[in-house]
Structures are given as structure tokens and as C-alpha cells.
Amino acid sequence: MNFAPGKRPQERLRVSSTAVAGRTVVTVVGEIDHETAGRLGDDLKAAVLSGARRVEVDFSRVGFCDCAGLNVLLAARIHCQGLGVGFSVSGPVAPAVARLFRLADTDALLLVSQAA
């Protein structure tokens, strides 16, 4: 499924990281699906291996995420847990993303409270 006709996967997803005082924020912009999820996984792995004590994934500019993207987030969370690194997804997330998280019953595992 391609939501941006004519665009290659690398054009549909941008990922950048900013590290400050042991916390790395991974900012994700675009769509995450089976074609782009690997890129996100690589960038999350790099953030974890950078020595961060906490990895926060900013999903506020993600318009779509499918099961492949969800699997990448869950794998990154498990990897972080094994290393004693905090992991969360921040938003606000798009309605389609929130629905996926809710239907998969992963919202409590992944999403950080916006009041925090």
C-alpha cells in the first residue's frame, strides 16, 4: 500500500536524532509501512547504541503507521528494556496511529502521557 504515489520509500520517511544529556529524541516524519519500517528500525538501533539512557520517539508528525512499524517500535522497546534504557513514543499521534496502538493494546506500553 503506497499512500504517496510516485514517492520512493526514502522520500516518504524522514528520521533525525538529537541527543542531550543521556536522552535521545528520534523525530519521525512521514509514513511507516513495510517499505519504510526497516529505516526506522536502523535509526532506533543507532539511538540505543549511542549510549542514551532514554530514547523518546517523537511520532507527532507521523501520518500513518502499519503493523510493520508497530513491530519495529515493540522490538526497540524490548531491546531498550534489556539494556536498562527507557523507551517511549510521544505525540500527539495521528488518529490512525492511535487506533493501531489501541487495537493492538500497545498504547500503554508505548505512549508517554502528554501530561508528563
PALUMDO-778752 format. One record per atom (N, C-alpha, C, O): residue in three letters; chain; residue number from 1; x, y, z; atom name. Coordinates in pm, 1 decimal. Layout:
BEGIN
ala:A:NUM:X:Y:Z:CA
...
//
This chain:
BEGIN
met:A:1:84.5:-117.0:0.0:N
met:A:1:0.0:0.0:0.0:CA
met:A:1:89.1:123.3:0.0:C
met:A:1:172.9:138.7:88.8:O
asn:A:2:72.9:207.9:-94.5:N
asn:A:2:155.0:327.2:-105.5:CA
asn:A:2:64.7:449.7:-96.8:C
asn:A:2:-14.3:474.8:-187.8:O
phe:A:3:75.6:525.6:10.9:N
phe:A:3:-10.9:640.6:32.1:CA
phe:A:3:39.8:765.7:-36.2:C
phe:A:3:-31.9:865.5:-43.5:O
ala:A:4:161.6:762.3:-86.1:N
ala:A:4:218.7:877.0:-156.3:CA
ala:A:4:263.0:828.9:-294.2:C
ala:A:4:380.8:800.1:-315.1:O
pro:A:5:168.6:819.9:-388.9:N
pro:A:5:202.0:766.0:-520.3:CA
pro:A:5:321.7:836.9:-582.6:C
pro:A:5:333.5:959.4:-579.0:O
gly:A:6:409.4:755.7:-639.6:N
gly:A:6:525.5:811.5:-707.9:CA
gly:A:6:643.6:840.5:-617.6:C
gly:A:6:753.0:868.0:-667.0:O
lys:A:7:625.2:835.4:-489.8:N
lys:A:7:736.1:862.5:-398.0:CA
lys:A:7:801.4:732.8:-355.2:C
lys:A:7:733.6:635.8:-321.4:O
arg:A:8:933.4:732.2:-356.9:N
arg:A:8:1008.4:616.3:-309.6:CA
arg:A:8:1003.0:612.3:-157.3:C
arg:A:8:977.8:714.1:-93.0:O
pro:A:9:1027.1:492.8:-98.9:N
pro:A:9:1019.3:480.8:47.3:CA
pro:A:9:1105.1:583.3:121.6:C
pro:A:9:1060.8:638.8:222.2:O
gln:A:10:1226.5:609.3:74.0:N
gln:A:10:1313.8:703.2:144.3:CA
gln:A:10:1261.2:847.1:137.8:C
gln:A:10:1302.0:931.9:217.2:O
glu:A:11:1170.7:874.1:43.4:N
glu:A:11:1111.1:1007.2:35.4:CA
glu:A:11:987.8:1019.4:124.4:C
glu:A:11:944.4:1130.2:155.9:O
arg:A:12:931.5:905.9:164.7:N
arg:A:12:810.7:907.5:246.9:CA
arg:A:12:839.6:907.9:395.3:C
arg:A:12:748.0:922.6:476.1:O
leu:A:13:966.7:891.8:432.9:N
leu:A:13:1001.4:886.6:574.8:CA
leu:A:13:1131.6:961.5:598.6:C
leu:A:13:1231.9:938.7:531.0:O
arg:A:14:1127.6:1050.9:695.9:N
arg:A:14:1248.7:1120.1:740.5:CA
arg:A:14:1264.1:1093.2:890.1:C
arg:A:14:1168.3:1100.6:967.1:O
val:A:15:1387.0:1062.0:928.0:N
val:A:15:1416.3:1033.6:1068.6:CA
val:A:15:1541.2:1111.8:1106.6:C
val:A:15:1641.2:1109.4:1034.9:O
ser:A:16:1534.9:1180.3:1218.9:N
ser:A:16:1652.1:1251.2:1270.0:CA
ser:A:16:1659.6:1228.9:1420.4:C
ser:A:16:1559.1:1200.0:1485.2:O
ser:A:17:1779.3:1242.5:1474.5:N
ser:A:17:1800.5:1220.7:1617.9:CA
ser:A:17:1873.1:1338.2:1679.0:C
ser:A:17:1959.5:1399.9:1616.7:O
thr:A:18:1836.4:1367.9:1801.9:N
thr:A:18:1902.9:1471.4:1879.9:CA
thr:A:18:1932.1:1414.0:2018.0:C
thr:A:18:1841.8:1365.0:2085.9:O
ala:A:19:2056.9:1420.1:2058.6:N
ala:A:19:2096.1:1367.0:2189.5:CA
ala:A:19:2135.3:1480.8:2282.0:C
ala:A:19:2214.7:1567.8:2246.2:O
val:A:20:2077.3:1478.7:2403.2:N
val:A:20:2109.1:1578.1:2504.8:CA
val:A:20:2105.6:1510.7:2640.7:C
val:A:20:2003.8:1453.8:2680.1:O
ala:A:21:2215.3:1517.1:2711.2:N
ala:A:21:2225.1:1470.1:2850.0:CA
ala:A:21:2168.6:1329.3:2869.9:C
ala:A:21:2086.8:1307.2:2959.2:O
gly:A:22:2211.8:1235.3:2787.9:N
gly:A:22:2171.3:1097.2:2804.7:CA
gly:A:22:2034.9:1061.6:2748.6:C
gly:A:22:1990.7:947.3:2760.4:O
arg:A:23:1968.5:1157.7:2688.1:N
arg:A:23:1836.2:1135.3:2629.8:CA
arg:A:23:1845.0:1160.3:2480.2:C
arg:A:23:1894.1:1264.6:2436.8:O
thr:A:24:1797.6:1065.0:2401.6:N
thr:A:24:1796.6:1081.7:2257.0:CA
thr:A:24:1652.2:1088.6:2209.2:C
thr:A:24:1572.1:999.2:2236.3:O
val:A:25:1620.4:1196.1:2137.7:N
val:A:25:1488.6:1211.3:2077.9:CA
val:A:25:1502.0:1177.8:1930.2:C
val:A:25:1578.8:1240.9:1857.5:O
val:A:26:1426.2:1077.8:1886.9:N
val:A:26:1424.4:1036.7:1747.5:CA
val:A:26:1296.3:1093.9:1687.1:C
val:A:26:1186.2:1050.7:1721.2:O
thr:A:27:1311.2:1190.9:1597.8:N
thr:A:27:1196.9:1256.3:1535.9:CA
thr:A:27:1166.0:1188.1:1403.6:C
thr:A:27:1252.4:1175.0:1316.9:O
val:A:28:1041.2:1144.8:1389.8:N
val:A:28:998.0:1069.8:1272.7:CA
val:A:28:892.9:1152.2:1199.1:C
val:A:28:797.8:1201.9:1259.5:O
val:A:29:911.2:1166.0:1067.0:N
val:A:29:818.9:1243.5:984.3:CA
val:A:29:780.4:1159.6:863.1:C
val:A:29:867.2:1113.5:789.0:O
gly:A:30:650.8:1140.0:843.0:N
gly:A:30:604.8:1070.4:723.5:CA
gly:A:30:522.1:948.4:753.3:C
gly:A:30:440.8:947.4:845.7:O
glu:A:31:544.0:843.2:672.6:N
glu:A:31:466.3:720.2:679.7:CA
glu:A:31:556.2:602.7:713.9:C
glu:A:31:669.3:593.4:666.0:O
ile:A:32:504.7:513.0:797.2:N
ile:A:32:580.6:392.9:831.2:CA
ile:A:32:497.7:272.5:787.8:C
ile:A:32:387.3:249.0:836.9:O
asp:A:33:554.4:197.8:694.8:N
asp:A:33:490.1:76.5:646.0:CA
asp:A:33:598.3:-27.3:619.1:C
asp:A:33:713.2:-9.3:659.5:O
his:A:34:562.6:-135.3:551.3:N
his:A:34:659.9:-243.1:529.4:CA
his:A:34:780.2:-196.8:447.4:C
his:A:34:886.5:-258.2:454.9:O
glu:A:35:765.6:-90.3:369.8:N
glu:A:35:877.5:-40.4:289.9:CA
glu:A:35:969.0:54.2:367.4:C
glu:A:35:1086.9:66.3:334.2:O
thr:A:36:917.4:120.3:468.5:N
thr:A:36:996.2:220.2:541.0:CA
thr:A:36:1032.3:178.5:683.5:C
thr:A:36:1115.7:243.1:747.0:O
ala:A:37:971.7:72.5:734.4:N
ala:A:37:993.5:31.2:873.3:CA
ala:A:37:1139.0:-4.9:901.2:C
ala:A:37:1189.2:22.4:1010.2:O
gly:A:38:1206.8:-65.3:805.2:N
gly:A:38:1347.2:-102.7:825.5:CA
gly:A:38:1434.1:18.0:853.0:C
gly:A:38:1525.0:12.2:935.9:O
arg:A:39:1406.9:126.5:784.6:N
arg:A:39:1482.0:251.4:806.5:CA
arg:A:39:1461.9:300.3:948.8:C
arg:A:39:1557.5:338.9:1016.0:O
leu:A:40:1337.5:298.5:994.5:N
leu:A:40:1310.3:340.0:1132.1:CA
leu:A:40:1382.5:248.9:1230.2:C
leu:A:40:1442.2:296.3:1326.9:O
gly:A:41:1377.3:118.8:1205.7:N
gly:A:41:1446.1:24.0:1293.4:CA
gly:A:41:1595.1:50.6:1301.5:C
gly:A:41:1652.8:46.3:1410.2:O
asp:A:42:1658.4:77.9:1188.3:N
asp:A:42:1801.8:108.5:1186.7:CA
asp:A:42:1832.5:233.8:1267.7:C
asp:A:42:1930.2:237.6:1342.6:O
asp:A:43:1749.1:336.2:1252.6:N
asp:A:43:1772.5:461.2:1324.7:CA
asp:A:43:1748.1:445.9:1474.8:C
asp:A:43:1818.4:506.5:1555.6:O
leu:A:44:1648.9:365.4:1512.1:N
leu:A:44:1625.7:340.8:1654.9:CA
leu:A:44:1739.6:260.5:1716.0:C
leu:A:44:1781.1:286.8:1828.9:O
lys:A:45:1789.8:163.4:1642.0:N
lys:A:45:1903.2:84.1:1690.9:CA
lys:A:45:2024.6:174.0:1713.2:C
lys:A:45:2094.9:160.5:1813.3:O
ala:A:46:2048.6:265.3:1619.7:N
ala:A:46:2161.2:358.2:1634.2:CA
ala:A:46:2143.5:446.6:1757.6:C
ala:A:46:2240.1:474.8:1828.4:O
ala:A:47:2020.6:489.8:1782.9:N
ala:A:47:1994.5:573.7:1900.9:CA
ala:A:47:2023.2:496.9:2029.4:C
ala:A:47:2082.3:551.1:2122.9:O
val:A:48:1981.4:371.4:2033.6:N
val:A:48:2005.2:289.6:2152.9:CA
val:A:48:2154.6:264.8:2171.4:C
val:A:48:2205.7:274.1:2283.0:O
leu:A:49:2223.8:233.7:2063.7:N
leu:A:49:2366.6:203.3:2071.9:CA
leu:A:49:2453.0:326.5:2096.2:C
leu:A:49:2572.4:314.0:2123.5:O
ser:A:50:2393.6:445.5:2086.5:N
ser:A:50:2469.9:569.2:2108.0:CA
ser:A:50:2502.2:592.1:2255.3:C
ser:A:50:2577.7:683.4:2288.8:O
gly:A:51:2446.2:510.5:2342.5:N
gly:A:51:2472.6:526.8:2485.2:CA
gly:A:51:2364.7:603.4:2558.4:C
gly:A:51:2383.6:639.8:2674.5:O
ala:A:52:2252.8:628.9:2494.6:N
ala:A:52:2143.9:702.0:2559.1:CA
ala:A:52:2087.5:621.4:2676.2:C
ala:A:52:2083.1:498.4:2672.6:O
arg:A:53:2045.2:692.3:2778.1:N
arg:A:53:1977.6:627.9:2891.3:CA
arg:A:53:1826.5:625.3:2868.5:C
arg:A:53:1753.4:550.7:2933.6:O
arg:A:54:1782.4:707.4:2776.0:N
arg:A:54:1639.5:714.7:2741.1:CA
arg:A:54:1627.5:746.8:2593.3:C
arg:A:54:1696.0:835.7:2542.7:O
val:A:55:1539.6:673.9:2523.6:N
val:A:55:1509.6:700.1:2383.2:CA
val:A:55:1361.7:736.4:2373.7:C
val:A:55:1274.5:659.2:2413.6:O
glu:A:56:1336.0:853.9:2320.7:N
glu:A:56:1198.7:900.5:2301.9:CA
glu:A:56:1175.9:916.6:2152.2:C
glu:A:56:1253.2:984.0:2084.2:O
val:A:57:1070.9:855.5:2101.2:N
val:A:57:1039.6:860.7:1959.0:CA
val:A:57:924.8:958.9:1939.4:C
val:A:57:812.1:933.4:1981.8:O
asp:A:58:954.4:1070.8:1875.1:N
asp:A:58:854.0:1174.6:1850.3:CA
asp:A:58:773.0:1134.9:1727.4:C
asp:A:58:823.0:1140.4:1615.0:O
phe:A:59:648.1:1095.0:1749.1:N
phe:A:59:558.6:1049.5:1642.6:CA
phe:A:59:456.2:1155.8:1605.5:C
phe:A:59:358.7:1125.1:1537.0:O
ser:A:60:475.5:1279.0:1648.5:N
ser:A:60:374.5:1382.3:1625.7:CA
ser:A:60:358.1:1418.8:1478.6:C
ser:A:60:259.4:1482.3:1441.6:O
arg:A:61:453.6:1379.5:1394.2:N
arg:A:61:444.2:1412.1:1250.7:CA
arg:A:61:438.0:1285.4:1164.7:C
arg:A:61:475.0:1287.0:1047.3:O
val:A:62:391.2:1177.2:1224.3:N
val:A:62:370.8:1052.0:1151.0:CA
val:A:62:222.7:1043.2:1116.7:C
val:A:62:137.6:1041.8:1205.6:O
gly:A:63:192.7:1037.5:988.2:N
gly:A:63:53.9:1031.7:944.6:CA
gly:A:63:-2.2:891.4:935.2:C
gly:A:63:-123.6:871.8:941.4:O
phe:A:64:86.6:793.0:920.1:N
phe:A:64:42.1:654.9:903.4:CA
phe:A:64:147.9:561.4:958.2:C
phe:A:64:267.7:584.5:941.4:O
cys:A:65:102.9:456.0:1023.7:N
cys:A:65:192.2:350.4:1072.2:CA
cys:A:65:115.3:220.5:1065.0:C
cys:A:65:3.6:210.9:1115.8:O
asp:A:66:175.5:118.6:1000.9:N
asp:A:66:109.5:-11.3:994.2:CA
asp:A:66:176.2:-108.4:1091.8:C
asp:A:66:257.6:-68.5:1175.1:O
cys:A:67:140.4:-235.9:1080.1:N
cys:A:67:192.8:-337.6:1172.5:CA
cys:A:67:344.3:-350.7:1166.0:C
cys:A:67:407.9:-381.5:1266.8:O
ala:A:68:402.8:-327.8:1049.2:N
ala:A:68:548.4:-335.0:1038.6:CA
ala:A:68:613.3:-228.3:1126.4:C
ala:A:68:712.5:-255.4:1194.0:O
gly:A:69:558.5:-109.2:1125.6:N
gly:A:69:609.5:-2.4:1210.1:CA
gly:A:69:588.4:-31.9:1357.4:C
gly:A:69:676.0:-6.4:1440.0:O
leu:A:70:471.7:-85.6:1389.8:N
leu:A:70:443.8:-122.6:1528.2:CA
leu:A:70:542.3:-228.5:1576.0:C
leu:A:70:591.5:-220.6:1688.6:O
asn:A:71:571.1:-325.7:1493.4:N
asn:A:71:667.8:-430.1:1529.9:CA
asn:A:71:806.4:-371.7:1555.5:C
asn:A:71:876.2:-415.1:1647.1:O
val:A:72:846.3:-273.5:1474.8:N
val:A:72:976.2:-207.7:1494.7:CA
val:A:72:978.4:-137.3:1630.4:C
val:A:72:1076.6:-147.1:1704.0:O
leu:A:73:871.2:-67.0:1663.1:N
leu:A:73:865.1:3.0:1792.3:CA
leu:A:73:869.2:-94.9:1908.7:C
leu:A:73:939.3:-71.5:2007.2:O
leu:A:74:795.1:-203.7:1898.0:N
leu:A:74:794.0:-303.1:2006.5:CA
leu:A:74:929.5:-370.9:2021.6:C
leu:A:74:974.6:-395.4:2133.5:O
ala:A:75:994.8:-401.5:1909.2:N
ala:A:75:1128.6:-461.7:1916.2:CA
ala:A:75:1228.1:-365.1:1979.4:C
ala:A:75:1312.3:-406.2:2059.2:O
ala:A:76:1218.9:-237.4:1944.3:N
ala:A:76:1308.4:-137.0:2003.4:CA
ala:A:76:1283.5:-124.5:2152.9:C
ala:A:76:1377.7:-109.6:2230.8:O
arg:A:77:1157.4:-130.6:2193.3:N
arg:A:77:1124.4:-122.5:2335.6:CA
arg:A:77:1185.1:-241.2:2411.4:C
arg:A:77:1243.5:-223.9:2518.4:O
ile:A:78:1170.8:-360.6:2355.4:N
ile:A:78:1226.6:-480.5:2419.4:CA
ile:A:78:1378.9:-471.2:2427.4:C
ile:A:78:1438.3:-505.1:2529.8:O
his:A:79:1441.5:-425.2:2319.5:N
his:A:79:1587.0:-408.3:2317.9:CA
his:A:79:1629.7:-309.8:2426.7:C
his:A:79:1725.2:-334.9:2500.2:O
cys:A:80:1558.9:-198.9:2436.1:N
cys:A:80:1590.5:-98.9:2538.4:CA
cys:A:80:1574.1:-156.3:2678.6:C
cys:A:80:1658.7:-134.4:2765.3:O
gln:A:81:1466.1:-229.2:2700.5:N
gln:A:81:1443.4:-290.0:2832.5:CA
gln:A:81:1560.0:-378.9:2871.7:C
gln:A:81:1605.6:-376.2:2986.0:O
gly:A:82:1607.7:-457.2:2776.9:N
gly:A:82:1718.7:-547.8:2805.0:CA
gly:A:82:1846.6:-476.0:2842.2:C
gly:A:82:1931.3:-531.4:2912.2:O
leu:A:83:1860.8:-352.9:2795.6:N
leu:A:83:1980.4:-274.0:2825.0:CA
leu:A:83:1960.1:-174.9:2938.9:C
leu:A:83:2052.5:-101.8:2974.7:O
gly:A:84:1840.0:-171.8:2995.9:N
gly:A:84:1810.9:-75.8:3102.3:CA
gly:A:84:1792.7:65.1:3051.1:C
gly:A:84:1817.1:161.4:3123.8:O
val:A:85:1750.3:78.4:2927.3:N
val:A:85:1729.6:209.0:2863.6:CA
val:A:85:1579.2:235.1:2857.7:C
val:A:85:1502.3:147.6:2818.0:O
gly:A:86:1538.0:354.2:2896.6:N
gly:A:86:1397.0:391.1:2887.1:CA
gly:A:86:1355.6:408.9:2742.0:C
gly:A:86:1437.5:447.3:2658.6:O
phe:A:87:1229.9:381.5:2711.0:N
phe:A:87:1180.2:392.9:2574.4:CA
phe:A:87:1035.3:437.3:2576.0:C
phe:A:87:954.9:384.8:2653.0:O
ser:A:88:1001.3:533.7:2491.4:N
ser:A:88:861.5:575.0:2479.0:CA
ser:A:88:839.5:642.7:2344.7:C
ser:A:88:933.1:686.5:2277.9:O
val:A:89:712.7:649.5:2307.8:N
val:A:89:668.7:721.1:2188.6:CA
val:A:89:590.1:841.1:2237.5:C
val:A:89:504.8:828.0:2325.4:O
ser:A:90:618.0:957.8:2181.5:N
ser:A:90:544.6:1077.1:2221.1:CA
ser:A:90:464.9:1128.5:2103.1:C
ser:A:90:490.9:1092.7:1988.3:O
gly:A:91:369.7:1211.1:2132.2:N
gly:A:91:281.1:1263.0:2028.6:CA
gly:A:91:253.4:1408.5:2050.6:C
gly:A:91:338.2:1482.5:2100.5:O
pro:A:92:136.5:1449.2:2014.1:N
pro:A:92:18.4:1367.2:1988.8:CA
pro:A:92:31.7:1287.7:1859.0:C
pro:A:92:91.0:1334.1:1761.6:O
val:A:93:-24.2:1168.4:1859.9:N
val:A:93:-16.3:1083.5:1741.9:CA
val:A:93:-142.5:1100.6:1658.4:C
val:A:93:-248.7:1136.3:1709.4:O
ala:A:94:-128.2:1074.2:1528.4:N
ala:A:94:-240.1:1083.6:1435.4:CA
ala:A:94:-348.8:983.8:1474.6:C
ala:A:94:-318.5:881.1:1535.3:O
pro:A:95:-473.8:1011.8:1441.5:N
pro:A:95:-582.1:919.3:1475.7:CA
pro:A:95:-558.8:775.9:1424.8:C
pro:A:95:-590.0:680.2:1495.6:O
ala:A:96:-505.3:760.4:1304.8:N
ala:A:96:-480.5:625.6:1251.1:CA
ala:A:96:-375.1:552.2:1333.6:C
ala:A:96:-385.1:431.3:1354.4:O
val:A:97:-275.2:624.9:1379.9:N
val:A:97:-169.4:564.6:1462.1:CA
val:A:97:-225.3:529.6:1599.7:C
val:A:97:-199.2:421.0:1651.5:O
ala:A:98:-300.9:619.9:1658.1:N
ala:A:98:-362.1:594.2:1788.7:CA
ala:A:98:-453.2:472.0:1781.5:C
ala:A:98:-455.9:390.5:1873.8:O
arg:A:99:-527.1:459.5:1672.4:N
arg:A:99:-617.5:344.6:1654.8:CA
arg:A:99:-537.4:214.4:1648.5:C
arg:A:99:-574.6:116.1:1712.6:O
leu:A:100:-428.7:212.9:1572.6:N
leu:A:100:-344.4:93.3:1563.9:CA
leu:A:100:-292.1:54.1:1701.7:C
leu:A:100:-300.6:-62.1:1741.2:O
phe:A:101:-238.3:151.2:1774.2:N
phe:A:101:-185.5:124.1:1907.8:CA
phe:A:101:-295.3:70.6:1999.5:C
phe:A:101:-272.9:-23.3:2075.9:O
arg:A:102:-414.0:130.7:1991.4:N
arg:A:102:-524.9:89.9:2077.2:CA
arg:A:102:-572.8:-51.3:2041.6:C
arg:A:102:-593.5:-133.8:2130.6:O
leu:A:103:-590.7:-79.5:1911.6:N
leu:A:103:-637.6:-211.6:1869.3:CA
leu:A:103:-537.5:-321.5:1903.6:C
leu:A:103:-576.5:-434.1:1934.5:O
ala:A:104:-409.7:-288.9:1898.1:N
ala:A:104:-305.4:-386.6:1932.3:CA
ala:A:104:-279.0:-390.2:2082.8:C
ala:A:104:-196.1:-467.8:2130.4:O
asp:A:105:-350.2:-305.6:2156.7:N
asp:A:105:-336.0:-296.6:2302.0:CA
asp:A:105:-191.5:-266.2:2342.7:C
asp:A:105:-139.0:-322.1:2439.0:O
thr:A:106:-129.0:-176.1:2266.5:N
thr:A:106:9.7:-138.2:2294.1:CA
thr:A:106:24.8:8.5:2334.1:C
thr:A:106:135.6:54.6:2361.7:O
asp:A:107:-87.0:81.8:2337.1:N
asp:A:107:-76.6:223.6:2368.7:CA
asp:A:107:-14.6:247.4:2506.0:C
asp:A:107:67.6:337.8:2521.3:O
ala:A:108:-52.4:168.2:2605.7:N
ala:A:108:4.2:185.1:2740.0:CA
ala:A:108:151.5:147.1:2744.0:C
ala:A:108:227.4:201.8:2824.1:O
leu:A:109:192.7:54.1:2658.7:N
leu:A:109:334.7:14.3:2653.0:CA
leu:A:109:423.1:119.3:2587.7:C
leu:A:109:538.4:138.2:2626.7:O
leu:A:110:367.9:187.5:2487.8:N
leu:A:110:449.7:275.0:2405.2:CA
leu:A:110:434.8:423.6:2433.8:C
leu:A:110:534.0:496.4:2438.8:O
leu:A:111:314.0:467.9:2452.2:N
leu:A:111:288.0:612.2:2459.2:CA
leu:A:111:318.9:670.9:2595.5:C
leu:A:111:279.6:617.0:2699.0:O
val:A:112:389.9:782.0:2593.4:N
val:A:112:415.3:855.7:2716.4:CA
val:A:112:297.4:950.9:2736.0:C
val:A:112:246.2:1007.0:2639.1:O
ser:A:113:255.2:968.9:2857.8:N
ser:A:113:144.3:1058.6:2888.9:CA
ser:A:113:180.2:1200.4:2847.7:C
ser:A:113:290.5:1247.2:2876.1:O
gln:A:114:88.9:1268.7:2781.5:N
gln:A:114:113.6:1406.1:2738.7:CA
gln:A:114:116.6:1502.5:2856.3:C
gln:A:114:167.9:1613.6:2843.1:O
ala:A:115:63.1:1462.6:2970.4:N
ala:A:115:66.2:1548.6:3088.6:CA
ala:A:115:200.6:1543.8:3158.7:C
ala:A:115:231.1:1630.5:3240.6:O
ala:A:116:281.0:1443.8:3127.6:N
ala:A:116:409.7:1427.3:3194.9:CA
ala:A:116:512.3:1526.4:3147.9:C
ala:A:116:625.8:1525.0:3195.6:O
//
